[in-house]
């Protein structure tokens, strides 16, 4: 514009433009240029001006002038030193700079024909006037466009990124579209400046219903809105179009909900690697998306869902049914059913997901693939997931992934190394796997339509929910079937082979009874169990209280001849369930097999309560009933209420039920075994025991008690039976029954009213006497046995190895004990003769002499010599040697040198014989004992007992510790004897006290006082100084200590 503004001069530029080009051809020439003024020595002022020229200035140049005052001035390219505000060609072209230079002045100074002229010019041409259109959100201008009068805006409508428009209101997970106020669009003609409102529409998610939607969403993520949530609202088929969500810069981090819809793809990636519907994700959630189709290429690293996963990623309810074919054969194909790569810090959780597609590679590519995740560098957790895919993996592959946590996960075909639990196609088809994956959670998560779908799917369709029917046998689920809601089970009912498992015997005949008449047509609406009763060779097996209830139901419904076996102890607890009823009497054979049926029944106002209510021609054997029955009414018993028929047998049964009645009538009808034997009926009891307590709380009711049978209108026969219960019965009560037709070899401990049978003692019950009597000389087998010291019971071969268990040996026709043991200090009462296959006497003998009195015959074995009393005087007793065997219960003095062997094999044990305990010799007696004798009794008998000094010492009450233990013997002297000790003369040789010394020399051996008490270990100098003066016994000699 001006070369020089001289000193003192003033130049003012308004609404001017410089467009020309400056070009210097020398370096020196480039050093001095000016866009408007080169040399300024005066003052310069520039207003609303534009420098749009070109130049190649370097230094000492200025865009406007050296020291100019600039107001609203702009430049495109600087000329040396930049001055004003720089603008772009686009701003020049759009009309924006023309509008800036016009600067809101009413009179037109600048303009341009937008779309034709590329920069503004000073002009008064109204057609070139430039209007400004502002696009504003809540009063804030977010973009502008420009237009000539009567024309539309130049450049089209602006586009917006929501987070740039909405600031703090922006939700990165929401999807936004924009509308403009007054329906403004790019075709509206402009006649003045105006402001257009931006009106955003916010949705919680982006909806995908087509291929175009998918592609647009991919672009939204790649353009920076990578956290927008999305939902598929329809199945989408991408065909061969490879378009993926997320990239290496913008990783998807939103929530993608497939809503159960399917994304289908048929991608041929050529030689490309790393193809998946989601390329990169970071902290995203993908729910209920199904992907199917195929991916093939000569590359590697393809996956059915995600290529790269970072951050915390959740994949739930998704299905990958993508067939992946890798032609890459140089190394591992690195393909995966779900995710190819999990980053080092990533945490990926799969919940309720399924992989179905195939992975096929060739050559070396087969050595690296995975059912779910191939490259696992972070942490992967699988919950309730299933792998059903196929593959041709070799080494270096994993079914789920390596170093992962798998919870309740399953697979059909392994992919290299296995994780999870293997299942079969039948388990998949039956609904079992769907049920396992549902994992007892509420709602509908896994399901299938049984009979149509061959495998389960993640689904929320209630009609596909799977229920389990568990068939229980012996208290445990032995088989299961599955059903959809409102439908019958899929498949047939389980058979006996399935229910019994290894216990199934093809040689036996079985029948199955299903609880509540369950059939294969029963509709199912919830999980349930069905108790199955297995009747084996016409025997119903009872192992639980539910089995008992099922048995009673079968009997009471008419199957009353059903045989049954108790398979284990059963506690019926408080449930009153009885077998048989009037007109449907139980008539089968019930074998308790030695097990117990326990009740805890409060019958309250109910009458006639017993485990078996009504029977007819029944056989009950080997059954034990225990517990208690309480009633306010009459008619309770420990086994049966009413007996009908002429052929009823009860054998080897024990009733140990405590029966309590508060009935106030004289016929309270309480019985240990049977409440009533009906007219013209008969019952036989063989080898039975009643042990329970019967108690009436009323005086009148005490007349209505009976040990075995109360109300007898028919016949009652008792063989080898025992009543040992307790009761408070009075007159009219009976120990066995009112008038027994047969009472053969029967016994009682406590009478119930009228005594019947033979009374026995508690000791006889424990010492084998009663067991021997009840065996009653029967030789065909052993009926009764017992462990001596405990209560008798029925013979049990498994108990033969128990200590002191005596039983009848039918082979050798004798009573036997395999392991008979006497324990020193523990008396054992014996009430029968038997052979001890092995007899042991646990006693430690450390002295040269001892006394014994044994309940068995003991042959001489060289470890001891035995002597029996032959005489005595005031200072000694004499014994003579016995060359024969030791007789049972006879007292002996034995001399030993070492450890005596007081046991042996096949020894004859005898029932207690009091007469054999005493050996007389003139006025002296040698008395044995198999029980402990206390001090007072021994002193009163004038007894002398053998002590460690080899002398018999008199027992006095001054020394209460002096007693006679069991299996010992003692000497009884005439009352006139005053000796405190007695020496022993063996075969004429005195072994007791011999001479008197003055105690001045030492002596080995224990030191005793005249009362037989040991006072020192030996008589040395130390002992002589400590002992009081007196006479002591050392080595059988009297020693005087002064």
ZAMARGU-4260 file (C-alpha; in steps of 0.2 Angstrom, whole numbers, plus 5000, padded with zeros to 4 digits):
<rodrens>
0) 5000/5000/5000 | 5013/5013/5006 | 5032/5013/5004 | 5036/5026/5018 | 5026/5036/5030
5) 5038/5050/5034 | 5042/5057/5051 | 5028/5068/5058 | 5016/5061/5045 | 5000/5051/5050
10) 4992/5037/5039 | 4975/5029/5043 | 4969/5014/5033 | 4951/5008/5034 | 4942/4994/5025
15) 4957/4990/5014 | 4964/4974/5008 | 4981/4969/5000 | 4980/4954/4989 | 4996/4955/4979
20) 5012/4944/4979 | 5029/4951/4984 | 5044/4941/4978 | 5062/4945/4980 | 5075/4935/4970
25) 5089/4939/4982 | 5092/4935/5000 | 5095/4953/5004 | 5079/4958/4995 | 5069/4946/5006
30) 5074/4955/5022 | 5064/4971/5019 | 5045/4970/5015 | 5029/4977/5022 | 5011/4970/5019
35) 5004/4987/5020 | 5018/4999/5024 | 5037/4996/5023 | 5045/5011/5030 | 5036/5019/5045
40) 5043/5035/5053 | 5027/5043/5057 | 5011/5035/5064 | 5000/5022/5056 | 4982/5016/5061
45) 4973/5002/5052 | 4955/4997/5055 | 4945/4982/5047 | 4959/4978/5036 | 4964/4962/5028
50) 4981/4955/5021 | 4978/4941/5009 | 4994/4943/4999 | 5008/4931/4997 | 5027/4935/5000
55) 5044/4927/5003 | 5049/4939/5016 | 5061/4934/5030 | 5068/4947/5042 | 5065/4966/5044
60) 5047/4964/5037 | 5030/4967/5044 | 5013/4960/5039 | 5004/4978/5041 | 5017/4991/5047
65) 5032/4991/5060 | 5022/5001/5073 | 5005/5002/5067 | 4989/5002/5078 | 4978/4988/5072
70) 4959/4986/5075 | 4950/4971/5069 | 4963/4967/5056 | 4967/4949/5049 | 4979/4940/5038
75) 4980/4924/5028 | 4999/4923/5027 | 5011/4933/5038 | 5024/4944/5030 | 5039/4943/5042
80) 5032/4949/5059 | 5014/4943/5061 | 5001/4956/5065 | 4983/4955/5067 | 4973/4938/5068
85) 4977/4924/5056 | 4963/4916/5046 | 4962/4902/5035 | 4957/4900/5017 | 4941/4891/5022
90) 4936/4906/5033 | 4940/4917/5019 | 4930/4907/5007 | 4915/4904/5019 | 4911/4922/5021
95) 4916/4922/5039 | 4930/4935/5037 | 4919/4946/5027 | 4907/4946/5041 | 4921/4949/5053
100) 4927/4964/5043 | 4910/4971/5041 | 4910/4972/5060 | 4891/4974/5063 | 4891/4991/5054
105) 4875/4996/5047 | 4882/5003/5031 | 4889/4990/5020 | 4908/4990/5018 | 4913/4972/5015
110) 4905/4958/5005 | 4908/4943/4994 | 4898/4932/4983 | 4900/4916/4993 | 4903/4900/4983
115) 4911/4910/4969 | 4923/4923/4977 | 4936/4915/4988 | 4939/4930/4999 | 4930/4946/5004
120) 4932/4963/4996 | 4927/4981/5001 | 4910/4983/4992 | 4893/4992/4994 | 4885/4978/4983
125) 4870/4973/4993 | 4869/4956/4984 | 4886/4953/4991 | 4881/4957/5009 | 4886/4943/5021
130) 4874/4937/5035 | 4879/4926/5049 | 4869/4911/5056 | 4874/4905/5073 | 4870/4888/5079
135) 4868/4889/5098 | 4864/4877/5113 | 4857/4885/5128 | 4862/4902/5122 | 4880/4897/5118
140) 4886/4897/5100 | 4893/4881/5095 | 4895/4884/5076 | 4892/4897/5063 | 4887/4898/5044
145) 4886/4912/5032 | 4875/4917/5017 | 4872/4931/5005 | 4854/4938/5004 | 4841/4926/4998
150) 4853/4912/4997 | 4855/4897/5008 | 4870/4894/5020 | 4887/4890/5013 | 4895/4874/5017
155) 4880/4864/5023 | 4873/4860/5040 | 4886/4859/5054 | 4889/4842/5063 | 4892/4840/5081
160) 4900/4829/5094 | 4889/4828/5108 | 4902/4829/5122 | 4908/4845/5113 | 4891/4853/5113
165) 4884/4847/5130 | 4899/4849/5142 | 4895/4843/5159 | 4877/4837/5154 | 4885/4824/5142
170) 4884/4805/5146 | 4896/4796/5137 | 4885/4780/5137 | 4871/4789/5129 | 4867/4791/5111
175) 4863/4809/5104 | 4855/4816/5088 | 4852/4834/5084 | 4838/4844/5077 | 4837/4863/5074
180) 4825/4876/5079 | 4811/4881/5067 | 4815/4866/5056 | 4830/4875/5050 | 4840/4866/5036
185) 4853/4869/5023 | 4840/4874/5010 | 4832/4889/5021 | 4835/4906/5012 | 4844/4919/5022
190) 4838/4938/5023 | 4846/4943/5039 | 4858/4938/5054 | 4849/4924/5064 | 4852/4912/5078
195) 4847/4894/5076 | 4844/4883/5092 | 4852/4866/5093 | 4840/4854/5100 | 4848/4837/5105
200) 4838/4821/5107 | 4846/4809/5120 | 4844/4791/5120 | 4850/4778/5133 | 4858/4768/5119
205) 4861/4767/5101 | 4849/4755/5092 | 4856/4743/5079 | 4843/4735/5068 | 4852/4734/5051
210) 4869/4732/5043 | 4869/4751/5041 | 4866/4754/5059 | 4880/4742/5063 | 4892/4752/5052
215) 4886/4769/5059 | 4889/4763/5076 | 4907/4757/5072 | 4910/4774/5065 | 4903/4783/5081
220) 4915/4773/5091 | 4930/4776/5080 | 4926/4794/5079 | 4929/4796/5098 | 4912/4792/5106
225) 4918/4775/5111 | 4908/4773/5127 | 4891/4774/5119 | 4879/4760/5124 | 4870/4750/5111
230) 4856/4738/5109 | 4852/4726/5095 | 4833/4727/5091 | 4834/4714/5077 | 4845/4701/5069
235) 4858/4709/5058 | 4867/4700/5043 | 4884/4709/5039 | 4887/4697/5024 | 4904/4699/5018
240) 4906/4717/5025 | 4921/4717/5037 | 4917/4731/5049 | 4922/4730/5067 | 4919/4740/5083
245) 4933/4749/5091 | 4951/4752/5085 | 4968/4753/5092 | 4965/4771/5097 | 4946/4771/5102
250) 4943/4755/5112 | 4925/4752/5115 | 4920/4754/5133 | 4901/4755/5133 | 4888/4742/5136
255) 4882/4732/5121 | 4866/4722/5123 | 4862/4710/5110 | 4845/4706/5118 | 4846/4689/5111
260) 4848/4694/5093 | 4860/4687/5081 | 4874/4695/5072 | 4878/4685/5056 | 4894/4687/5046
265) 4902/4678/5032 | 4920/4686/5031 | 4933/4682/5019 | 4948/4691/5026 | 4960/4686/5012
270) 4978/4687/5020 | 4973/4698/5034 | 4975/4694/5053 | 4965/4698/5068 | 4947/4699/5063
275) 4933/4699/5076 | 4916/4709/5077 | 4924/4719/5092 | 4942/4724/5088 | 4947/4732/5104
280) 4937/4734/5120 | 4942/4742/5137 | 4931/4741/5152 | 4916/4736/5141 | 4901/4724/5145
285) 4893/4713/5131 | 4877/4705/5135 | 4865/4692/5126 | 4874/4694/5109 | 4874/4679/5097
290) 4887/4679/5084 | 4886/4666/5070 | 4893/4663/5053 | 4911/4661/5047 | 4928/4670/5047
295) 4941/4663/5035 | 4958/4669/5029 | 4976/4664/5027 | 4980/4675/5041 | 4979/4671/5060
300) 4972/4677/5076 | 4953/4678/5072 | 4940/4677/5086 | 4921/4674/5087 | 4918/4690/5097
305) 4933/4701/5103 | 4950/4703/5096 | 4958/4713/5111 | 4952/4715/5129 | 4958/4727/5141
310) 4952/4734/5158 | 4938/4725/5167 | 4927/4717/5154 | 4911/4707/5157 | 4904/4695/5144
315) 4887/4687/5149 | 4874/4677/5140 | 4883/4677/5124 | 4884/4664/5111 | 4898/4662/5098
320) 4893/4650/5084 | 4907/4656/5072 | 4916/4644/5061 | 4934/4650/5060 | 4945/4643/5046
325) 4964/4648/5047 | 4975/4645/5032 | 4990/4651/5042 | 5002/4637/5044 | 5019/4645/5049
330) 5015/4645/5067 | 5000/4644/5079 | 4984/4650/5071 | 4980/4659/5088 | 4961/4658/5085
335) 4948/4658/5099 | 4930/4655/5100 | 4927/4671/5110 | 4942/4682/5113 | 4959/4682/5105
340) 4969/4692/5117 | 4967/4697/5136 | 4979/4711/5141 | 4991/4710/5156 | 4980/4720/5168
345) 4964/4715/5161 | 4950/4706/5171 | 4938/4697/5160 | 4923/4688/5167 | 4912/4676/5156
350) 4895/4672/5164 | 4883/4660/5156 | 4891/4660/5139 | 4892/4647/5125 | 4904/4643/5111
355) 4897/4632/5097 | 4908/4636/5082 | 4922/4626/5074 | 4940/4631/5073 | 4950/4622/5059
360) 4969/4626/5055 | 4982/4616/5046 | 4999/4610/5049 | 5008/4621/5062 | 4993/4632/5064
365) 4984/4618/5074 | 4995/4619/5089 | 4988/4635/5096 | 4969/4639/5098 | 4956/4640/5111
370) 4938/4636/5114 | 4936/4653/5123 | 4952/4663/5125 | 4968/4660/5116 | 4981/4673/5123
375) 4978/4675/5142 | 4989/4688/5150 | 4977/4695/5163 | 4964/4686/5174 | 4949/4676/5167
380) 4935/4669/5176 | 4922/4658/5169 | 4905/4655/5178 | 4892/4643/5171 | 4899/4642/5154
385) 4899/4628/5140 | 4910/4624/5126 | 4902/4614/5112 | 4913/4618/5098 | 4923/4607/5087
390) 4942/4609/5083 | 4957/4601/5076 | 4969/4607/5090 | 4985/4599/5095 | 4997/4605/5108
395) 4997/4622/5115 | 4978/4624/5115 | 4965/4626/5129 | 4947/4622/5131 | 4943/4638/5140
400) 4960/4646/5143 | 4975/4643/5154 | 4978/4650/5172 | 4959/4653/5173 | 4946/4651/5186
405) 4931/4640/5180 | 4916/4638/5191 | 4902/4626/5186 | 4909/4625/5168 | 4907/4611/5155
410) 4913/4605/5138 | 4908/4592/5126 | 4924/4591/5115 | 4941/4596/5122 | 4951/4609/5114
415) 4969/4604/5119 | 4971/4605/5138 | 4954/4603/5147 | 4946/4614/5159 | 4929/4612/5167
420) 4919/4595/5167 | 4916/4584/5152 | 4898/4580/5147 | 4890/4569/5135 | 4878/4572/5120
425) 4865/4563/5130 | 4867/4574/5145 | 4865/4589/5133 | 4850/4582/5125 | 4841/4577/5141
430) 4842/4594/5149 | 4854/4589/5163 | 4867/4601/5157 | 4855/4616/5156 | 4849/4612/5173
435) 4867/4611/5179 | 4871/4628/5171 | 4855/4636/5178 | 4863/4631/5195 | 4848/4634/5205
440) 4847/4652/5202 | 4831/4662/5201 | 4824/4667/5184 | 4827/4660/5167 | 4846/4660/5162
445) 4848/4643/5153 | 4836/4632/5145 | 4831/4622/5130 | 4815/4614/5122 | 4817/4596/5127
450) 4814/4584/5113 | 4818/4598/5100 | 4834/4607/5106 | 4849/4595/5107 | 4859/4607/5118
455) 4855/4621/5130 | 4856/4639/5126 | 4857/4655/5137 | 4839/4661/5136 | 4826/4670/5147
460) 4811/4661/5139 | 4801/4654/5153 | 4794/4639/5143 | 4812/4633/5140 | 4816/4633/5159
465) 4822/4616/5165 | 4816/4607/5181 | 4824/4592/5189 | 4815/4577/5195 | 4827/4567/5207
470) 4823/4549/5210 | 4829/4544/5227 | 4833/4527/5233 | 4839/4523/5251 | 4839/4542/5255
475) 4850/4547/5241 | 4846/4553/5223 | 4851/4538/5212 | 4844/4545/5195 | 4837/4561/5188
480) 4826/4566/5174 | 4822/4584/5167 | 4807/4593/5160 | 4801/4609/5154 | 4788/4618/5163
485) 4771/4610/5162 | 4778/4595/5153 | 4782/4577/5157 | 4799/4571/5160 | 4810/4569/5145
490) 4814/4551/5142 | 4809/4535/5152 | 4808/4533/5170 | 4824/4526/5178 | 4825/4507/5179
495) 4831/4496/5193 | 4849/4495/5185 | 4851/4513/5185 | 4844/4515/5203 | 4854/4501/5211
500) 4870/4505/5201 | 4884/4492/5207 | 4871/4484/5219 | 4861/4478/5204 | 4860/4459/5202
505) 4854/4452/5186 | 4850/4436/5195 | 4836/4445/5205 | 4819/4451/5200 | 4815/4469/5204
510) 4799/4479/5205 | 4799/4498/5207 | 4786/4508/5216 | 4786/4527/5213 | 4780/4539/5226
515) 4763/4547/5224 | 4760/4536/5209 | 4772/4546/5198 | 4773/4541/5180 | 4782/4546/5164
520) 4767/4557/5160 | 4766/4567/5176 | 4768/4585/5173 | 4782/4595/5181 | 4781/4613/5187
525) 4795/4614/5199 | 4811/4604/5205 | 4805/4589/5215 | 4811/4572/5221 | 4802/4556/5220
530) 4805/4542/5232 | 4807/4525/5223 | 4804/4509/5232 | 4814/4494/5225 | 4806/4478/5229
535) 4819/4465/5228 | 4814/4447/5225 | 4797/4452/5232 | 4805/4461/5247 | 4802/4479/5250
540) 4818/4487/5256 | 4816/4500/5270 | 4831/4512/5274 | 4823/4528/5278 | 4807/4535/5287
545) 4801/4539/5269 | 4803/4521/5264 | 4793/4516/5279 | 4779/4528/5275 | 4779/4521/5257
550) 4778/4503/5263 | 4764/4507/5275 | 4755/4516/5260 | 4757/4501/5249 | 4751/4489/5263
555) 4736/4500/5267 | 4731/4503/5249 | 4729/4484/5247 | 4746/4477/5244 | 4746/4469/5261
560) 4755/4453/5257 | 4771/4463/5253 | 4787/4456/5261 | 4799/4469/5268 | 4816/4470/5274
565) 4824/4484/5285 | 4840/4489/5277 | 4847/4500/5291 | 4841/4508/5307 | 4827/4519/5304
570) 4820/4533/5315 | 4802/4537/5312 | 4804/4552/5323 | 4787/4560/5327 | 4778/4554/5312
575) 4764/4541/5316 | 4763/4530/5301 | 4757/4512/5304 | 4757/4497/5293 | 4740/4488/5291
580) 4723/4493/5296 | 4706/4485/5299 | 4701/4474/5284 | 4718/4477/5276 | 4728/4468/5289
585) 4747/4466/5285 | 4750/4448/5280 | 4768/4447/5273 | 4785/4443/5280 | 4794/4457/5289
590) 4813/4454/5292 | 4821/4468/5302 | 4838/4460/5299 | 4843/4465/5317 | 4840/4483/5313
595) 4830/4495/5324 | 4814/4504/5321 | 4813/4520/5332 | 4798/4530/5336 | 4795/4545/5346
600) 4776/4546/5345 | 4764/4557/5355 | 4747/4549/5351 | 4737/4562/5361 | 4719/4557/5360
605) 4722/4543/5348 | 4720/4525/5353 | 4727/4509/5346 | 4744/4515/5341 | 4758/4503/5337
610) 4771/4502/5322 | 4760/4488/5315 | 4742/4492/5318 | 4733/4476/5311 | 4741/4460/5306
615) 4734/4443/5300 | 4745/4427/5298 | 4760/4438/5298 | 4779/4434/5301 | 4789/4447/5309
620) 4807/4442/5313 | 4824/4450/5318 | 4816/4467/5322 | 4820/4479/5336 | 4808/4493/5341
625) 4814/4507/5351 | 4809/4524/5358 | 4793/4529/5366 | 4774/4530/5363 | 4763/4542/5374
630) 4744/4542/5374 | 4730/4549/5383 | 4719/4534/5377 | 4720/4515/5378 | 4728/4502/5366
635) 4747/4506/5363 | 4760/4493/5361 | 4779/4491/5356 | 4775/4481/5340 | 4758/4476/5335
640) 4740/4482/5340 | 4728/4469/5334 | 4733/4451/5328 | 4721/4441/5317 | 4722/4424/5310
645) 4729/4407/5316 | 4747/4408/5309 | 4756/4423/5316 | 4774/4421/5321 | 4785/4433/5330
650) 4803/4428/5331 | 4820/4435/5337 | 4811/4452/5340 | 4815/4465/5354 | 4803/4478/5360
655) 4812/4492/5369 | 4798/4505/5368 | 4794/4515/5383 | 4775/4516/5384 | 4765/4529/5394
660) 4746/4530/5395 | 4735/4542/5405 | 4719/4532/5401 | 4708/4531/5417 | 4700/4515/5413
665) 4704/4498/5420 | 4708/4492/5402 | 4721/4504/5397 | 4728/4490/5386 | 4746/4493/5386
670) 4758/4479/5380 | 4776/4476/5377 | 4773/4467/5360 | 4755/4464/5356 | 4740/4474/5362
675) 4726/4462/5357 | 4725/4444/5350 | 4708/4443/5343 | 4696/4428/5345 | 4700/4412/5335
680) 4717/4419/5332 | 4734/4413/5337 | 4752/4420/5339 | 4768/4411/5343 | 4783/4421/5350
685) 4800/4413/5348 | 4816/4420/5356 | 4809/4437/5360 | 4813/4450/5373 | 4803/4465/5380
690) 4814/4478/5388 | 4804/4494/5388 | 4796/4503/5402 | 4777/4503/5404 | 4769/4516/5415
695) 4751/4521/5418 | 4749/4538/5426 | 4732/4533/5434 | 4729/4520/5447 | 4715/4512/5437
700) 4726/4511/5421 | 4739/4501/5431 | 4728/4486/5429 | 4729/4486/5410 | 4747/4482/5408
705) 4756/4466/5401 | 4773/4462/5397 | 4770/4454/5380 | 4751/4453/5376 | 4737/4462/5385
710) 4720/4457/5378 | 4720/4439/5374 | 4704/4432/5366 | 4714/4419/5355 | 4729/4408/5358
715) 4747/4413/5364 | 4762/4402/5363 | 4779/4408/5370 | 4795/4399/5367 | 4812/4404/5375
720) 4806/4422/5378 | 4812/4435/5391 | 4804/4449/5400 | 4816/4462/5407 | 4806/4478/5406
725) 4800/4488/5420 | 4782/4493/5424 | 4770/4499/5438 | 4757/4486/5434 | 4746/4479/5448
730) 4733/4466/5449 | 4725/4460/5433 | 4742/4464/5425 | 4752/4449/5417 | 4770/4446/5414
735) 4767/4437/5398 | 4749/4437/5394 | 4732/4433/5403 | 4733/4414/5401 | 4747/4407/5390
740) 4743/4392/5380 | 4762/4388/5380 | 4775/4395/5391 | 4790/4385/5387 | 4807/4390/5394
745) 4803/4408/5398 | 4810/4420/5410 | 4808/4437/5418 | 4818/4449/5429 | 4803/4460/5436
750) 4786/4453/5436 | 4772/4463/5428 | 4757/4460/5440 | 4755/4441/5439 | 4772/4432/5438
755) 4774/4420/5424 | 4789/4410/5419 | 4805/4408/5430 | 4813/4423/5438 | 4831/4427/5435
760) 4843/4440/5442 | 4853/4454/5434 | 4869/4445/5437 | 4862/4430/5428 | 4857/4441/5413
765) 4875/4447/5412 | 4885/4431/5416 | 4878/4420/5402 | 4867/4410/5412 | 4851/4416/5404
770) 4858/4415/5387 | 4863/4397/5390 | 4845/4393/5397 | 4837/4402/5382 | 4847/4392/5370
775) 4838/4378/5378 | 4849/4364/5372 | 4845/4368/5353 | 4860/4362/5343 | 4855/4367/5325
780) 4862/4384/5327 | 4866/4398/5340 | 4851/4408/5345 | 4857/4418/5360 | 4874/4425/5364
785) 4882/4439/5374 | 4897/4448/5379 | 4900/4443/5397 | 4897/4458/5408 | 4884/4465/5396
790) 4866/4461/5393 | 4862/4446/5383 | 4856/4447/5365 | 4853/4437/5349 | 4868/4429/5341
795) 4878/4439/5328 | 4892/4431/5319 | 4900/4448/5317 | 4902/4449/5336 | 4912/4433/5338
800) 4929/4443/5338 | 4923/4453/5353 | 4932/4450/5370 | 4922/4438/5381 | 4909/4435/5368
805) 4901/4418/5372 | 4890/4409/5359 | 4885/4391/5355 | 4897/4383/5342 | 4884/4372/5332
810) 4899/4364/5323 | 4907/4357/5338 | 4891/4356/5349 | 4898/4367/5363 | 4898/4384/5370
815) 4913/4394/5365 | 4923/4411/5367 | 4936/4415/5354 | 4944/4428/5365 | 4942/4426/5384
820) 4951/4439/5395 | 4952/4441/5413 | 4958/4458/5419 | 4966/4459/5436 | 4956/4470/5448
825) 4940/4468/5437 | 4928/4453/5443 | 4919/4444/5429 | 4904/4434/5433 | 4902/4418/5423
830) 4886/4408/5423 | 4890/4394/5410 | 4903/4382/5405 | 4912/4385/5389 | 4928/4383/5379
835) 4940/4398/5378 | 4949/4396/5362 | 4961/4409/5369 | 4962/4413/5387 | 4972/4428/5394
840) 4974/4433/5412 | 4981/4451/5412 | 4990/4451/5429 | 5008/4456/5433 | 5017/4445/5446
845) 5034/4451/5452 | 5036/4440/5468 | 5042/4422/5470 | 5025/4418/5477 | 5007/4422/5473
850) 4990/4416/5475 | 4977/4412/5461 | 4959/4407/5460 | 4954/4405/5441 | 4937/4402/5433
855) 4945/4390/5421 | 4955/4374/5421 | 4974/4377/5418 | 4986/4364/5414 | 5004/4364/5421
860) 5015/4373/5408 | 5032/4373/5417 | 5031/4392/5421 | 5025/4389/5439 | 5023/4376/5453
865) 5006/4375/5461 | 5003/4371/5479 | 4987/4368/5489 | 4985/4369/5508 | 4989/4354/5519
870) 4990/4361/5537 | 4995/4374/5549 | 5000/4380/5566 | 5001/4396/5575 | 5016/4402/5566
875) 5015/4394/5549 | 5004/4386/5536 | 5010/4371/5525 | 5007/4368/5507 | 5010/4353/5496
880) 5014/4352/5478 | 5000/4348/5465 | 5006/4339/5450 | 4989/4339/5441 | 4981/4354/5432
885) 4974/4368/5441 | 4955/4366/5444 | 4943/4380/5441 | 4938/4391/5456 | 4951/4381/5467
890) 4963/4392/5477 | 4982/4389/5474 | 4998/4395/5480 | 5010/4396/5465 | 5029/4398/5466
895) 5037/4406/5450 | 5054/4410/5444 | 5051/4422/5430 | 5034/4426/5422 | 5021/4414/5425
900) 5009/4409/5410 | 4992/4409/5417 | 4982/4408/5401 | 4982/4397/5386 | 4972/4390/5372
905) 4956/4379/5372 | 4954/4380/5391 | 4938/4374/5399 | 4930/4389/5408 | 4917/4384/5421
910) 4901/4392/5428 | 4904/4399/5445 | 4906/4385/5458 | 4906/4392/5476 | 4910/4375/5484
915) 4926/4374/5475 | 4933/4390/5482 | 4938/4383/5499 | 4951/4370/5503 | 4951/4364/5521
920) 4966/4357/5531 | 4961/4354/5549 | 4956/4370/5557 | 4964/4380/5543 | 4956/4384/5526
925) 4963/4391/5510 | 4949/4401/5502 | 4949/4408/5484 | 4939/4422/5477 | 4934/4428/5460
930) 4926/4445/5467 | 4934/4458/5477 | 4933/4456/5496 | 4934/4472/5506 | 4944/4475/5522
935) 4930/4473/5535 | 4924/4456/5527 | 4942/4449/5526 | 4945/4455/5544 | 4929/4447/5551
940) 4934/4431/5542 | 4951/4431/5552 | 4959/4431/5534 | 4978/4431/5531 | 4984/4438/5514
945) 5000/4435/5505 | 5012/4450/5504 | 5028/4454/5495 | 5039/4448/5509 | 5032/4430/5506
950) 5022/4429/5522 | 5004/4428/5525 | 4999/4444/5535 | 4983/4445/5546 | 4970/4457/5539
955) 4964/4470/5552 | 4953/4485/5552 | 4967/4495/5558 | 4974/4494/5540 | 4959/4497/5529
960) 4969/4496/5513 | 4972/4478/5516 | 4959/4469/5504 | 4958/4453/5494 | 4957/4457/5475
965) 4948/4445/5464 | 4957/4430/5457 | 4967/4428/5473 | 4966/4417/5489 | 4969/4419/5507
970) 4971/4408/5523 | 4958/4408/5536 | 4965/4403/5553 | 4955/4398/5569 | 4948/4412/5579
975) 4960/4408/5593 | 4975/4412/5582 | 4984/4428/5587 | 4999/4427/5575 | 5001/4443/5565
980) 5011/4434/5551 | 5012/4416/5545 | 5027/4409/5536 | 5025/4396/5523 | 5031/4378/5523
985) 5032/4370/5506 | 5033/4351/5507 | 5040/4352/5524 | 5052/4366/5521 | 5050/4383/5530
990) 5050/4398/5518 | 5045/4411/5530 | 5054/4419/5545 | 5070/4410/5550 | 5080/4415/5565
995) 5084/4432/5573 | 5099/4444/5570 | 5104/4459/5579 | 5104/4470/5563 | 5122/4476/5564
1000) 5126/4470/5547 | 5118/4475/5531 | 5105/4465/5522 | 5098/4465/5504 | 5080/4464/5501
1005) 5064/4474/5506 | 5061/4478/5524 | 5044/4475/5532 | 5037/4479/5549 | 5027/4466/5559
1010) 5011/4472/5551 | 5018/4467/5534 | 5021/4485/5528 | 5036/4488/5517 | 5046/4502/5526
1015) 5063/4502/5516 | 5070/4495/5501 | 5085/4487/5510 | 5093/4487/5527 | 5108/4498/5525
1020) 5116/4511/5537 | 5104/4524/5531 | 5089/4513/5535 | 5095/4508/5552 | 5097/4526/5557
1025) 5080/4531/5551 | 5070/4516/5557 | 5063/4516/5574 | 5070/4503/5586 | 5060/4486/5584
1030) 5059/4470/5575 | 5058/4469/5556 | 5057/4456/5543 | 5071/4455/5530 | 5072/4440/5518
1035) 5061/4430/5529 | 5072/4433/5545 | 5068/4443/5560 | 5080/4458/5562 | 5082/4468/5578
1040) 5086/4486/5575 | 5092/4495/5591
</rodrens>
